[in-house]
Amino acid sequence: MIEKEAKKELYSYLHSKKLEERKLEQIEETKTKLTKTTTILSDMPKGTPENDKMSKNIARLLDLIGEHIKIMEEEEENLIRITKKINQVEQPYKNILELRFVQGLKIEEVSVELNKEYRYTKKLIRKAIQKYAEI
């Protein structure tokens, strides 16, 4: 695997994590809409516009939940694959990869965690990605 592919694979977990967060926000928004929707009783044989709105929001919520479950399954598979490879990398690169790509810390946060300078941390991350790519 080349370094570019390794980087893409490592970042894929973080991207799916962000996507999961956005789906959760959408689910919460839709749930809020559902709780705000009030039904109006009517003697008309057809449903009221509020009932149509509620049914659309319920359908949307179910779709979002389905999408969220699919994203979580893919994210879990991705995490397992990446973690297996990271565990084969020697220290300190193993810790660096976990901090940066599994926990999602920024480079500045990784440098604080490692008690290293920012520039040196960037070099360590680059070297860790190279080690990951060799597996």
Buried (B, 14 or more C-beta within 10 A) or exposed (E): EEEEEBBEBBEBBBEBBEBBEEBBEBBEBBEEBBEEBEEEEEEEEEEEEEBEBBEEBBEBBEEBBEBBEEBBEBBEEBBEEBBEBBEEBEEEBBBBBBBBBBEEBEBEBBBEBBEBEEEEBBEBBEEBBBBBBEE
